[in-house]
């Protein structure tokens, strides 16, 4: 990859937008196999580095403790703080030299340079991309074979059969339990159920039950009254009240603590919710869709999940097959993800998939399923500035992938001999796939939702500082104004200092 200065910017930049007109942005961070997307405030600045005291924490050895600062007041600027392994910017507007497939990199050292949506930043070996907020860029052309109202490709026979079930189930009010491996698209299917239901005009509200502590989880689900706990300076409805007439999606429901399971069971049975600190129950009208990658029947047998709650949630169970069993959908999904990634980065034309890339994608077993495919394509789009995604834009684990295993049951006339010859290699491949799947699940369990993690950091700091926002901001390594912006963004009440 060549390193060259970026084309100079015009001497008279356009006037900054009024603050209210500045569109919300995100920063996608690719470090190793992980992708974490951080919502950026509309003003101020965010620090980036390996230390957890930074606004954006990148736990990667190639990143310095305090590596860079992104200034968000227009125009956007990146300031290098002297990171030991270097800081580089690749402009999406720079001219590509003939024969090159990537934009040139601009090295910066203790300098501040202008950046924009679509630019990528390299800190050590971690890559960052400045993107639009997905909610602001939702309008666009649908991807191939996509169901109306849901970002999902339905081409494989197993998925077509599944969506026939969805069409039947969605018309009723029965609770639905979605099962499947991590990353198969359970939230997307929940959206499809909601959008096809009589409740489609009402809200679909989702909560990841694994991302919050027990106390926060109960406040989010049931709401709280004013004064119910430190920082509760006003009453706030929970998920069940806010989704009135719509659908509540409980992701990772198998992670619910036992006390919360008891309270959720009461809500489902009575269709009433009691806010934290409240005395009078409130009636609710919601449909429940839940999802888990756990074997809940086994959890019931172990005593870690209530049997009566399992029966209430499991009105109808739908199992989403893993991506390795939906090979026909890998290419179209990759194309759809490339389109959406380019839309977020203000790139007018998404790159095409080369034949070699398509073959590599279809060979790989995808232990992280659709979520892993999305991350791979988004990373490839950041690396690729030409018109075609090439093998060099894929991670090494995909470029070095082996040949596909025979499909189960493919032993017709003459197939028995092939199957017999492949027994040993299939056993080895199965062991490797199982190992990769375990590793993928472990990585996903460690990867908390970035927003929920930051939210918990803020609440913990406020608790430790007795509600003093100035002290809490200092502990978090951010300005008080930034802390207030985060409180507003996360819909957290501004606390009163303890006497």
N, C-alpha and C positions, 0 to 999 in steps of 0.2 A: 504494500500500500504506500503510495507516494505521499510525502509531506511537503506541502508548499503553501506560500502565503495565500490568503483568501483575496478575492477581487475586492478592491477598495469600494467603500460605500459612497453614495452620492454626497457631495459637500453640503447640500441643503436638505437634511432629512425632513420628512413630513411632520407637521405639528402634532404633538401628542394628543391622544384622544382624551375627552373629559373622563374623569375617574369613573363615573357611573356607566360610561360606554365601553370601558375596557372589558373584553370578553373573558370569562373564567378560563384558566389554563390548568393543565396538569403536567407533571414531570414524571415520565416513565423511566424507571431505573432497571437496567439489565445488568445483573451481577452474577456471574456463573450461570446456573440454570434457572435462576429466579427472576421474576418480573414483579416489581412493586410499583404501583402508580400512586403518586402523591398529589392531592389537590393543593393548588397554590393560592395564596391570598391575592386579592386584587391590588394590594399596595404593600409598601414596606420592602423587606428583604428576607431571604431564608438562607441560613448557613447549611453547608453540605460537607459531610466528612464521616470518618469512621467512628468518632466518639458519639456516644448516645446523647450527649448534650446538644448536638446539632439539631436544627429544625428538621433536616432530612438526613437520617442516619443510614449509611451504607456500610454494613458490616462485612467489608472485604479487605484482605490484607494489602491490596495494591493502592488503596485509598488512604490518604493521610488523615490524621485525627481532625484537623480543620483544613479542608482542602480548598474550598471555594465558597463564594457568596453569590447568589442570584438576586439582583436588584429588580424589583417588579414594577416600580413606578416607570411609566413610559418615558423613553424607550427601554425595553428590557436590556440589561447588561449583566455580563458574567465577570466576576472579579476573581482572579487566581490569588490564593493566599500562600503560594510557594509550595504546592504539593510535591513531595519527593519524587513521585513517578510521573510527573508531568500532567498538564492540562491542555487539551486540544479541542478546537471547535471546527465542525464541518458545516459550512453554510449550505442550505438547500438551494440557494440562488447562485452559487458560484458556477463558473463555466467548467464543464468537464472536458479534459484534453482528449483528442482523438485516440481511440483505442482503450480509454479508461472506462471502468464501470463504477467507479466511486468518485465522489467529490474530493478535492484536496483538503487536507487537514491543516488548520492554522494553529501552530503551537503558541501558547501564551504563557508567560512566566511573570508573576507579580504585575500583571496588567489587567485592565478592565476593557472588555470589548462588547460591542452591541451584538445581541443575538435576537432571534425571532422564532415564531412558530415554524416547525419543520426542521430547525437546526438540531444537530446532534452534538453532544458533548462527551468527551472521553476523559475520565479521571482515573489515572493508572490504567487498568484494563476494564473498569466498569464503564458502561455506556449509558448515557442519559439522553432522552429526547423530549423536547418541548412540544406539547400537543394541546389541541383544543380539549375542553371538557366534553366527554361523550354526549352529555345531555344537550349541549349546544350544537353538536354536529350530527344530530340524529337524522335530520332530513337528508334524503339521498336516494339513489336508485337501489332497488332491491337486488340482492345477489341471486345467482342461478338457483332454481328449484326451491326457493325460500317460501315457507308458508306465510300467508299474510299476517302481519302483526307479530311475527316472532323470528328472531335471527336463528333459523334452523334449516338445515338441508335435509330433505327426506327423499333419498334415492334407494338405499339398501332395503331389501324386502323385509328385514326384521324391523326397520324403522317405519316402514309403511304400515305394517301390521300394528305396531305400537300406536301410531297416530289414528288408526281406525278405532282403537280402544279409547283414545283421548276424545275423539269426536262424540262417542257415546257417553263417557263419564262426565264430560264438561257440562252437559245439559242439566244434570242433576245437582243437588246440593250436598251429596255424600262426601265425606272426608276422603282425601287421597293421600297415599303414602308412596313416595317415589324412592326407588331403590337403585343402586348401581355404584360402580367404582367412583373414586374421586375424579372430578373433572369431566364426567360424561355429558353434562348439560342438564342437570336436574332443575336448576333455576330457569333455564330457557323453556323446559317442558312445563314448569309451573306457570310461566307466562302464557304458553299456548293454551293451557287449560282455562286460565282466567279469561283470555281474549275470546275464547269460543263459548263462554258461559253467559247466562243472562245477566251476570254481574260485571260485564266487560266495561260498562260506563262508569263504574265505581273504582276506588283505588285497589291496587295490588301492592301490599306492603310486605317487605321481606326483612327477616332478621336472622343473622348467623348466630346460632345458640352457642357456638364454641368460642366466639370472639370476645365475650364479655364475662366479667366476674359475676358471681351469683347475685350480689346486691344490685349491680347495674342492670343485669338481665331482668330482674323483677320490675325495676323502675321502667325499663323500656317496654316490657310486655303489658304491665298492668297500670302504668302511670303512677303519679304520686300527688299528694296534697301539699299545700304550702306548709313549710315547717316540718315535713316528715323526716328530714335528715338535714345535716349540715349542707348548706348551699341550695336547698329547696326553697327559694324565695318567692316562688309562685307555683300554683297548681299546674299540672301538666298531664294531658291525657296520654295513655299508653298506646301501643300498637293496635290492640283490639278495638279501642274506641275510635282511633283515627281512621281505621279501615272500614268504617260503618257502611254496610251494604256491599262491601267488596270482599276481597280475599286476603287472608293472612298466610304468608309462606314462611314456615319455620325450617330453615336449613340446618343441617347437622343436629336434628332433634335428639339423636341418641346421646348427645353430650350434655343434655339437661341434668342439673343436679337433682337429687331425689326430692328435696323440699319444693323446688320449683315444679317438678312433675306433679306433686300433689295439688298444688294450686292451679296448674293448667288443667288438670282433670276436672276440678270443680267448675272452672270457666266453661269447658266444653259441655259438661252435663247440665249446668244451670243456665248457660248463655247469659251469665252475669259476671261482671268483673268488679273486684274491690281494689281501689287504688291503695298504694303503699301509704299508710298513715290515715286512710279513709275509714269511715264508719258505715256508710250506706252503699250497697252494691248498685252498679249501673248496668242496665240491659245492653247487650251488644247483638249485632246482626252481622256475622262474618262467616265465611267458608274457610275451612282449614285444609291447607295443603302442606304436607311435611316431607322432608327428605333426609336420608341418611345413607352412609356407605357402610354402616355397621349391620351385623346380623341381629336384629332386635329380638328375635325369638331366642337366640342364644343369650342375649343380655338379660332377658326375662328369666331364663333358667338359672343364670348366675345371681339373680337378685339385684342387678344394677339398673333395671328398667321395670317400671310398674306394668303388670300384665293388663290391668284394666285400662290404663292409658294407651297401651299398644292396641288394644281392641278398638278404642275410640278413634284413634288416628288411622287405623288400617281398615277403613271402610272399603276401599279398593286399593290394591297394591299394583303398581306398574313398575316393571324393571327395565331400565335403560341399558341396552347392550354396550359393551366397551367399543372404542373406536376401531380396534383391530378386527372386529367382526363386521365393520361397516366400511370396507375398503373403498367401495364405489363413491363414498361421500368425502374422502380425504381431499381429493383434488378440488372439488367445488367449495368445500369449506375453506381450504387454503386461499382460493381466489377471493372468497367473500371477506376473509380476514385481511387480505392485502388491500382490498377496496376500502374497508373501514379504517385501517391504519393510515392510508394515504389521506383520507378525508380529515382525520384528526390533525395531520401535519400539513394541511393546505397544499398537498401535492395533487395536481389536476389529473394525472394519469397513473393508475397503479401498474406496477411491473407485471409482465406475464411470467408464468412458470415455465422454465425450460424443461425439456423431456427428462434430463438427468435429475433435476430437482423433484419432479413429479414421481419418478421411479424411487428415489430415495425416501420420499415421504410415505409412499405406499409400502415400502419394505419395513419401515421402522415399527416396532410393536406398540408404541405410545402408551407407556405405563401411566402417564399423566392425562391421557385421553384428549378430549377436545381442548381443554384449558392449555395443555402443553403445546398442542398444535398452534393455537392462537399466539402463545408466547414466542414460538419459533418463527412464525411468519412476521410478527411485529418486529422482532429483532432483525430478521432478514431485510425487511423494508427499510429500516434505519441504515443498514449497511449498503444497500443497493441504491444507486442513483441513476442507473441506466434503465433500459426498457425491459430487462429480463432478469429474473432471479436466477442466480447461478449456484452451483454446489458450494463455491467459496463463501457464499453468504449464509450457509447453514452451519450449525454447530458440528464439531468434529464427530460426535456420537452418531449423527445421521449420515455424515459423509462416509463413515467407516462401517455402516450397517451391513449385515449379512443378507443372505437370500431369504425370501419368504418361506415359511413352513407350509406344507400342504394343508389345504382346507380339510376340516373334519369330514369324514364320510366320502372323500374323493377316491374311492377304491372300486371303480367299475371294472369292465373287462380289461385285463392287463394291469389294473391299478393295484392288485394285491402284491405283485412283485415289487412295484415302486414303493408301496407302503412298507413292505418287509425290509427293503434295503435302507429305508430312511429311519428305522426305529431308533437306532443308536443316536444319530444326529438329532432327531426330534427330541429325544430325552434330554440331550445336552442343551438344545435350544430352549426347551421348556424350563429347565432349571435356570438358564440365564434370564429368561423373560420374567420368571417368578422373582428372581433376585432384584431385577430392575423395577418390577412392580412394587416390591416391598420398599425399595429405596425411594420410589416416587411418592408412595403414601406417606413415608416418614417426612419427606421434604414438605409435602402439603400440610401435614399436621403442624410442622414448625412454622409454616408461613401464615401468620395472622393477618387479617385484613389491616392494611396500613392505617386506614382512618380510625378503626377501633383501637389499634395499639396506641396511636397518638392521643386519642381521646382519653384512654386510661392513664397515660402519662400525665396529662394535664390535670385530671381529677386527683391523682395521687399527689401531685405537687401542691395543689390547692389544699388538700387535706393536711399535708405535712406542714404547710405554712399557715394553717389556721384561717384560710380564706383570704389571706393578704395577696392581692394580685401582683403587686410589685415584687414581693419576695418570691412568689411562685414563678414569675417570668424570669427572674434572675437564676433560679434553680434550673429552669428548663433551657437557659441560654438563649432566650429570645427577648424581644422588647415587650413592654407592657401593652403597647398598641397591638402588636401581633397576637399576644395572648387573648386580648379582648376580641380580635377578629376571629380567632379559633373558637372561642366560646360561642360566638354568634353563628359560625358556620356549623358547629356541632349541636346547635340548639341547646346548649347548656346554660342554665341561669347563672348570672354573675353573683358570686357568693358575697355574703356579708362577713366582715372580719369578726372573729370570735372575741368576746370581751374578756 
